[in-house]
Structure formats: C-alpha cells, structure tokens
Amino acid sequence: MFAPSFSNPATLGLPPLRVVADDARIDALMPPAADASLLLVGHAHYDHLLDVPRVLLKHAPQAKVYGSKTMGHILAAVTPRSRIVDAETDMARGLTPGRWFVSPHKRFRVMAIESEHASHIAGLKFLGGGYTHDLKALPDSIWGWKEGQTLAWLVDLLDTQGRPVYRLHYQDAVSTPPLGFPPLLPDAKRVDVTILCVGSWNQVPGYPDALLRLLRPRLAVLGHWEDFFGNDPQQPQALRLLDEQGIVAATRSHLPADGRVVMPVPFAEVPLPAAAPR
C-alpha cells in the first residue's frame, strides 16, 4: 500500500493553518487493507503522512511503514517504533541498488530510491528540512510536517521461487532527472507500471520524459492531480493552475508503442496490463 490521504484539511479552500487527521472521514473512505504488510511513504508532508497513523492503527494492523528518517521521527510520536522502518539508510543511489525489503509472505519486495520534491510554484519549495529526533506529539501546523528525504519506490511481485514477475515504479513527488530513476539491477526486468506525480510536473526540466524513456512502462498512471485543500475526494477537482492536459500529452508522447496512460479519479479501479516478458 502507498500512503493514503483522505482528510484534506483546509482554511477557506486554501492551505490549512492547522492540520489534524479526520478519523471519521478516514474510516468512511479507507478501502479494506487488513492484509497489507507494507505501507510505503515517499515523503513526510502532511498531505502524504497525516492519515497514516490512523490507517496503521485501524485499517492495516499487520503493516509496517517504510520511509525516510524524518517520517519515522514524526510517526514515532504515536506509532510503535517496531512498526516503523528506516528505508532511507539503505535507499538506492544513482546506479547503485539499495536494499530489498521483503514482505512476510515473500510475495512482494520493495526498494527505496533517492529522489527529490520539485518546487511547488515559480521555483519556490515549501516545508523542506527534516528531523533528527523523535517527536513527542504530531505536528499541528503544516510547517511541522517537514519533507525529509524524498523517496521513489520500486515494487516487485514475486513468484514462488522469489523471482520478480511484475514490477512497479512509484513517485509521489516530481523529481529532476536522474533522481528517482531505478538503479541498474542484474535481472534487467522491465517496469510494467509506473505511477507518476502530476502536481508541479512542469517545475523541473525533463519530467516525465526522461523517466519514461528509461522505464518503457506498459502503463503510466497519473496521480496526485487533485486539489486537496478541503475538496471531497469523491468529487475531485484538479489542482489550481495545473496543466493536466499537458502532462497527459507529454506522457503519451514518450511511452513505448505498447504503452498507455490513465489519470484515474480517486477510488477508480484500473486494470493492469499483462506482465512484460523478461
């Protein structure tokens, strides 16, 4: 599972002054996840991490959460350390692979990849920085939810012999190439599905063009395009000033001949393509 977000706090339709998870809304909207064992977080901004404590407590009781050191320091205020995994220390850097974390039943493995968070607008990025110590309480303002080290993720589905048969690449923040690119791996397995971030997509050069040329995915899923300042995820609106048609066109033009692109609304079920041949 990738970090879900339902609360969408706001102040008069603008970024919120105070952020608190809406437990009732999370409970009403969160899909079943009792069998989830891995919860992957790309960075620690509130719109990615605010709802995770409630999800871990109520909806995914078997899951451990994987992410940056800063993510762990924030969650430690309310989540047992035994359920928090530092993936930053062992992340892939450049062409060098990182550590594979394997699910308890050995049907999934995941690798964190060094990435970044693009500027929000006009070259300005907000809520940067990180923590070096565990917090005593969750932050109650947006400024307390510091970014930390941003991660991309490589996710493999494994056969009974532990070999990768399906590969996904995931980003919850736009990055400057080659940050966020998967490392060189000996299996040379092609990426079947990539999940890209739409928000701030035009704030860095070469996104998503360079990444798509490398991955050659059969399916590109465009996420994080919704306005999350108080909007209802069941009636989504696009982020303000977002060129959503531009990202669709840019993605489509850099896919391989057998690739396709979708930009699903929240809660949509997207059929995945057959596994790519080795």
Sequence and secondary structure as in RCSB ss.txt:
>XXXX:A:sequence
MFAPSFSNPATLGLPPLRVVADDARIDALMPPAADASLLLVGHAHYDHLLDVPRVLLKHAPQAKVYGSKTMGHIL
AAVTPRSRIVDAETDMARGLTPGRWFVSPHKRFRVMAIESEHASHIAGLKFLGGGYTHDLKALPDSIWGWKEGQT
LAWLVDLLDTQGRPVYRLHYQDAVSTPPLGFPPLLPDAKRVDVTILCVGSWNQVPGYPDALLRLLRPRLAVLGHW
EDFFGNDPQQPQALRLLDEQGIVAATRSHLPADGRVVMPVPFAEVPLPAAAPR
>XXXX:A:secstr
 B        BTTBS SS    HHHHHHH    TT  EEE S  SHHHHTTHHHIIIII TT EEEE HHHHHHH
TTTS GGGEEE STT BBTTB    EE TTSSEEEEEEE     SBTTB  S    SS  SS  SSGGGS   S 
EEEEEEEE TTS EEEEEEE SS   TTTT     TT    SEEEEE TTGGGSTTTTHHHHHHH  SEEEEE  
B  SS  TTS  B TT  HHHHHHHHHHTS TT EEE   TT           
